[in-house]
């Protein structure tokens, strides 16, 4: 499994795509981007781009486990679960620091 090396341009583009219209989701993804975006594996980056195509409410419900990946994508895989765990970990870290 190979870590993705994002150029500054790719990082900024992806970070821009992480900005969402739903404030709660925007905050979660901003924390994730600051801590983890540059350290994603190729497969996780692919899954992130798939998640970014979801509606904001669906993406948030996937993160907080109100909807399953199977329901939204028809299946789940290790890379998607790893990505979601990284996002969730940033939520937990943020809550502990507040």
C-alpha atoms as an extended CHARMM CRD file, in Angstrom:
* protein
*
        98  EXT
         1         1  UNK       CA              0.0000000000        0.0000000000        0.0000000000  PROA      1               0.0000000000
         2         2  UNK       CA              1.5090000000        3.1990000000       -1.1530000000  PROA      2               0.0000000000
         3         3  UNK       CA              1.1030000000        6.6000000000        0.4410000000  PROA      3               0.0000000000
         4         4  UNK       CA              0.0020000000        9.3250000000       -1.9370000000  PROA      4               0.0000000000
         5         5  UNK       CA              2.3960000000       12.2140000000       -2.3400000000  PROA      5               0.0000000000
         6         6  UNK       CA              0.2230000000       15.2300000000       -3.0240000000  PROA      6               0.0000000000
         7         7  UNK       CA              1.7360000000       18.2110000000       -4.7360000000  PROA      7               0.0000000000
         8         8  UNK       CA              0.8260000000       21.5460000000       -3.1920000000  PROA      8               0.0000000000
         9         9  UNK       CA             -1.6610000000       22.1270000000       -6.0100000000  PROA      9               0.0000000000
        10        10  UNK       CA             -3.3210000000       18.7240000000       -5.5350000000  PROA      10              0.0000000000
        11        11  UNK       CA             -3.4390000000       19.2910000000       -1.7740000000  PROA      11              0.0000000000
        12        12  UNK       CA             -5.1010000000       22.6870000000       -2.1920000000  PROA      12              0.0000000000
        13        13  UNK       CA             -7.6040000000       21.3120000000       -4.7400000000  PROA      13              0.0000000000
        14        14  UNK       CA             -8.5460000000       18.4000000000       -2.5150000000  PROA      14              0.0000000000
        15        15  UNK       CA             -8.7520000000       20.6240000000        0.5430000000  PROA      15              0.0000000000
        16        16  UNK       CA            -11.0660000000       22.9420000000       -1.4150000000  PROA      16              0.0000000000
        17        17  UNK       CA            -13.2890000000       19.9740000000       -2.3340000000  PROA      17              0.0000000000
        18        18  UNK       CA            -13.4630000000       19.1230000000        1.3690000000  PROA      18              0.0000000000
        19        19  UNK       CA            -15.2470000000       22.4150000000        2.0250000000  PROA      19              0.0000000000
        20        20  UNK       CA            -18.9030000000       21.5710000000        2.2890000000  PROA      20              0.0000000000
        21        21  UNK       CA            -22.1790000000       23.4210000000        2.6220000000  PROA      21              0.0000000000
        22        22  UNK       CA            -23.1000000000       21.5840000000        5.8060000000  PROA      22              0.0000000000
        23        23  UNK       CA            -21.2660000000       23.2690000000        8.7000000000  PROA      23              0.0000000000
        24        24  UNK       CA            -20.8950000000       20.1250000000       10.8180000000  PROA      24              0.0000000000
        25        25  UNK       CA            -19.3510000000       18.2320000000        7.9190000000  PROA      25              0.0000000000
        26        26  UNK       CA            -17.1640000000       21.1720000000        6.9750000000  PROA      26              0.0000000000
        27        27  UNK       CA            -15.7050000000       21.3060000000       10.4920000000  PROA      27              0.0000000000
        28        28  UNK       CA            -15.0620000000       17.5480000000       10.6090000000  PROA      28              0.0000000000
        29        29  UNK       CA            -13.3320000000       17.5330000000        7.2540000000  PROA      29              0.0000000000
        30        30  UNK       CA            -11.2630000000       20.6330000000        7.9930000000  PROA      30              0.0000000000
        31        31  UNK       CA             -9.7420000000       18.9230000000       11.0290000000  PROA      31              0.0000000000
        32        32  UNK       CA             -9.1580000000       15.7690000000        9.0160000000  PROA      32              0.0000000000
        33        33  UNK       CA             -7.4830000000       17.6990000000        6.1860000000  PROA      33              0.0000000000
        34        34  UNK       CA             -5.0750000000       19.4650000000        8.5170000000  PROA      34              0.0000000000
        35        35  UNK       CA             -3.9530000000       16.2550000000       10.1990000000  PROA      35              0.0000000000
        36        36  UNK       CA             -4.3080000000       13.4300000000        7.7020000000  PROA      36              0.0000000000
        37        37  UNK       CA             -4.8250000000       14.4950000000        4.1060000000  PROA      37              0.0000000000
        38        38  UNK       CA             -1.1480000000       14.4360000000        3.1650000000  PROA      38              0.0000000000
        39        39  UNK       CA             -0.7430000000       10.9360000000        4.6420000000  PROA      39              0.0000000000
        40        40  UNK       CA             -3.4480000000        9.0140000000        2.8170000000  PROA      40              0.0000000000
        41        41  UNK       CA             -2.7180000000        5.8660000000        0.8900000000  PROA      41              0.0000000000
        42        42  UNK       CA             -3.6200000000        5.8100000000       -2.8000000000  PROA      42              0.0000000000
        43        43  UNK       CA             -6.6550000000        3.6090000000       -2.1240000000  PROA      43              0.0000000000
        44        44  UNK       CA             -7.8800000000        5.9280000000        0.6360000000  PROA      44              0.0000000000
        45        45  UNK       CA             -7.5260000000        8.9390000000       -1.6430000000  PROA      45              0.0000000000
        46        46  UNK       CA             -9.6530000000        7.1660000000       -4.2350000000  PROA      46              0.0000000000
        47        47  UNK       CA            -12.3120000000        6.4510000000       -1.6100000000  PROA      47              0.0000000000
        48        48  UNK       CA            -12.1870000000       10.0520000000       -0.3850000000  PROA      48              0.0000000000
        49        49  UNK       CA            -12.9550000000       11.2570000000       -3.9000000000  PROA      49              0.0000000000
        50        50  UNK       CA            -15.8870000000        8.8230000000       -4.0490000000  PROA      50              0.0000000000
        51        51  UNK       CA            -17.1870000000       10.1780000000       -0.7340000000  PROA      51              0.0000000000
        52        52  UNK       CA            -16.8310000000       13.7490000000       -1.9500000000  PROA      52              0.0000000000
        53        53  UNK       CA            -19.3110000000       12.9230000000       -4.7100000000  PROA      53              0.0000000000
        54        54  UNK       CA            -21.9600000000       12.1190000000       -2.0720000000  PROA      54              0.0000000000
        55        55  UNK       CA            -24.5220000000       14.6340000000       -0.9010000000  PROA      55              0.0000000000
        56        56  UNK       CA            -23.4070000000       16.3830000000        2.2910000000  PROA      56              0.0000000000
        57        57  UNK       CA            -26.0270000000       14.6860000000        4.4810000000  PROA      57              0.0000000000
        58        58  UNK       CA            -25.0920000000       11.2360000000        3.1660000000  PROA      58              0.0000000000
        59        59  UNK       CA            -21.3780000000       11.8640000000        3.7190000000  PROA      59              0.0000000000
        60        60  UNK       CA            -21.9940000000       13.0890000000        7.2860000000  PROA      60              0.0000000000
        61        61  UNK       CA            -24.2480000000       10.1220000000        8.0570000000  PROA      61              0.0000000000
        62        62  UNK       CA            -21.5660000000        7.7730000000        6.7260000000  PROA      62              0.0000000000
        63        63  UNK       CA            -18.9950000000        9.3310000000        9.0530000000  PROA      63              0.0000000000
        64        64  UNK       CA            -21.2300000000        9.2130000000       12.1210000000  PROA      64              0.0000000000
        65        65  UNK       CA            -22.4150000000        5.6820000000       11.2640000000  PROA      65              0.0000000000
        66        66  UNK       CA            -26.0680000000        6.5410000000       10.6180000000  PROA      66              0.0000000000
        67        67  UNK       CA            -25.7430000000        5.1020000000        7.0940000000  PROA      67              0.0000000000
        68        68  UNK       CA            -23.5610000000        2.2540000000        5.9560000000  PROA      68              0.0000000000
        69        69  UNK       CA            -21.1280000000        2.1990000000        3.0710000000  PROA      69              0.0000000000
        70        70  UNK       CA            -23.0470000000       -0.7650000000        1.7210000000  PROA      70              0.0000000000
        71        71  UNK       CA            -26.2050000000        1.3470000000        1.5330000000  PROA      71              0.0000000000
        72        72  UNK       CA            -24.4750000000        4.3250000000       -0.1240000000  PROA      72              0.0000000000
        73        73  UNK       CA            -21.9970000000        2.5380000000       -2.3940000000  PROA      73              0.0000000000
        74        74  UNK       CA            -23.3590000000       -0.9830000000       -2.6470000000  PROA      74              0.0000000000
        75        75  UNK       CA            -20.2940000000       -2.3710000000       -0.8850000000  PROA      75              0.0000000000
        76        76  UNK       CA            -17.5110000000       -1.5430000000        1.5310000000  PROA      76              0.0000000000
        77        77  UNK       CA            -13.7900000000       -2.2040000000        1.5080000000  PROA      77              0.0000000000
        78        78  UNK       CA            -10.7270000000       -1.8880000000        3.7050000000  PROA      78              0.0000000000
        79        79  UNK       CA             -9.5840000000        1.4180000000        2.1800000000  PROA      79              0.0000000000
        80        80  UNK       CA            -12.9720000000        3.0570000000        2.7310000000  PROA      80              0.0000000000
        81        81  UNK       CA            -13.1480000000        1.8310000000        6.3170000000  PROA      81              0.0000000000
        82        82  UNK       CA             -9.5820000000        3.0270000000        6.9320000000  PROA      82              0.0000000000
        83        83  UNK       CA            -10.4390000000        6.4670000000        5.5400000000  PROA      83              0.0000000000
        84        84  UNK       CA            -13.5830000000        6.7260000000        7.6610000000  PROA      84              0.0000000000
        85        85  UNK       CA            -11.6380000000        5.6730000000       10.7440000000  PROA      85              0.0000000000
        86        86  UNK       CA             -9.0810000000        8.4150000000       10.0910000000  PROA      86              0.0000000000
        87        87  UNK       CA            -11.8520000000       11.0030000000        9.7900000000  PROA      87              0.0000000000
        88        88  UNK       CA            -13.5570000000        9.6940000000       12.9360000000  PROA      88              0.0000000000
        89        89  UNK       CA            -10.2740000000        9.7410000000       14.8430000000  PROA      89              0.0000000000
        90        90  UNK       CA             -9.8720000000       13.4450000000       14.0810000000  PROA      90              0.0000000000
        91        91  UNK       CA            -13.3760000000       14.0290000000       15.4360000000  PROA      91              0.0000000000
        92        92  UNK       CA            -12.4730000000       12.2420000000       18.6740000000  PROA      92              0.0000000000
        93        93  UNK       CA             -9.1790000000       14.1240000000       19.0160000000  PROA      93              0.0000000000
        94        94  UNK       CA            -10.9230000000       17.4530000000       18.4390000000  PROA      94              0.0000000000
        95        95  UNK       CA            -13.5840000000       16.6290000000       21.0540000000  PROA      95              0.0000000000
        96        96  UNK       CA            -10.9040000000       15.6800000000       23.5970000000  PROA      96              0.0000000000
        97        97  UNK       CA             -9.0610000000       18.9620000000       23.0180000000  PROA      97              0.0000000000
        98        98  UNK       CA            -12.1460000000       21.1530000000       23.3620000000  PROA      98              0.0000000000
